[in-house]
Amino acid sequence: MKDIGSVTGRLVRDPTASSETGSQRGETGYHARPPRSYGLDHEPTAPPEAAVPARVSEPPTTNALITSNPFPAFSPLPDSKPLLVVLPSGRTRLAVSLTNPSELSLVQARIGELEEELEPVNPLLLVSRLRVLFAHYGQQLPTEETLLKAVVADWVSDLQDVSAKAFEAAINAWRQSKERFKPSPGQILAIAREYEAPLRRQLERCFEIEWVATKTRPEPPKQLAE
């Protein structure tokens, strides 16, 4: 006859106990335990620990091909403070104003320096450098003259605002990478924009400071007008 522990699961035989036992709960050689969990991977009195969610990796914040920046490091702009301005449209926006107005000439000089660094690439140089870059890869360019001209026109159109320094740095970064195929215009544009980003942000800030101080430009900078 089966003992009560094997039937109910509430009594478990203790193998270290004396063999002189009875079959009743609480008698020598038995100890109590909770009912069986019946398919659970834990006893009811000991719930499993909360599952730790899988860690999601953060997307990269910079292009993986970015190497050393081709542009010089500029010193910080003069101190500024927030100022509420009225735009030509009648709206008000929070802008920045120089703490010391006499330093406006420094900001205007910086505008000239930044615009010089961001001078767009010459289209003829762009096409010449792309021909050299593409020669490193096995994929063939279109042989039909009309189609080839259209492809070149797309490259020139997509990259016409990219600075010469950023363009050169971008194609060098691609060539020196592990990429096995020719880039698309968008890929070179993304790398070049990553290089240019710090200078373009500073240029926008300079335009904003100048506009607030002089109002000489007919329209406010785009970051204020948006």
Secondary structure in CASP SS format (residue, H / E / C, confidence):
PFRMAT SS
TARGET T0000
AUTHOR 0000-0000-0000
METHOD secondary structure of the structure
MODEL  1
M C 1.00
K C 1.00
D C 1.00
I H 1.00
G H 1.00
S H 1.00
V H 1.00
T H 1.00
G C 1.00
R C 1.00
L E 1.00
V E 1.00
R E 1.00
D C 1.00
P C 1.00
T C 1.00
A C 1.00
S C 1.00
S C 1.00
E C 1.00
T C 1.00
G C 1.00
S C 1.00
Q C 1.00
R C 1.00
G C 1.00
E C 1.00
T C 1.00
G C 1.00
Y E 1.00
H E 1.00
A E 1.00
R C 1.00
P C 1.00
P C 1.00
R C 1.00
S C 1.00
Y C 1.00
G C 1.00
L C 1.00
D C 1.00
H C 1.00
E C 1.00
P C 1.00
T C 1.00
A C 1.00
P C 1.00
P C 1.00
E C 1.00
A C 1.00
A C 1.00
V C 1.00
P C 1.00
A C 1.00
R C 1.00
V C 1.00
S C 1.00
E C 1.00
P C 1.00
P C 1.00
T C 1.00
T C 1.00
N C 1.00
A C 1.00
L C 1.00
I C 1.00
T C 1.00
S C 1.00
N C 1.00
P C 1.00
F C 1.00
P C 1.00
A C 1.00
F C 1.00
S C 1.00
P C 1.00
L C 1.00
P C 1.00
D C 1.00
S E 1.00
K E 1.00
P E 1.00
L E 1.00
L E 1.00
V E 1.00
V E 1.00
L C 1.00
P C 1.00
S C 1.00
G C 1.00
R C 1.00
T E 1.00
R E 1.00
L E 1.00
A E 1.00
V E 1.00
S E 1.00
L E 1.00
T C 1.00
N C 1.00
P H 1.00
S H 1.00
E H 1.00
L H 1.00
S H 1.00
L H 1.00
V H 1.00
Q H 1.00
A H 1.00
R H 1.00
I H 1.00
G H 1.00
E H 1.00
L H 1.00
E H 1.00
E H 1.00
E H 1.00
L C 1.00
E C 1.00
P E 1.00
V C 1.00
N C 1.00
P H 1.00
L H 1.00
L H 1.00
L H 1.00
V H 1.00
S H 1.00
R H 1.00
L H 1.00
R H 1.00
V H 1.00
L H 1.00
F H 1.00
A C 1.00
H C 1.00
Y C 1.00
G C 1.00
Q C 1.00
Q C 1.00
L C 1.00
P C 1.00
T C 1.00
E C 1.00
E H 1.00
T H 1.00
L H 1.00
L H 1.00
K H 1.00
A H 1.00
V H 1.00
V H 1.00
A H 1.00
D H 1.00
W H 1.00
V H 1.00
S H 1.00
D H 1.00
L H 1.00
Q C 1.00
D C 1.00
V C 1.00
S E 1.00
A H 1.00
K H 1.00
A H 1.00
F H 1.00
E H 1.00
A H 1.00
A H 1.00
I H 1.00
N H 1.00
A H 1.00
W H 1.00
R H 1.00
Q C 1.00
S C 1.00
K C 1.00
E C 1.00
R C 1.00
F C 1.00
K C 1.00
P C 1.00
S C 1.00
P H 1.00
G H 1.00
Q H 1.00
I H 1.00
L H 1.00
A H 1.00
I H 1.00
A H 1.00
R H 1.00
E H 1.00
Y H 1.00
E H 1.00
A H 1.00
P H 1.00
L H 1.00
R H 1.00
R H 1.00
Q H 1.00
L H 1.00
E H 1.00
R H 1.00
C H 1.00
F H 1.00
E H 1.00
I H 1.00
E H 1.00
W H 1.00
V H 1.00
A H 1.00
T H 1.00
K C 1.00
T C 1.00
R C 1.00
P C 1.00
E C 1.00
P C 1.00
P C 1.00
K H 1.00
Q H 1.00
L H 1.00
A H 1.00
E C 1.00
END
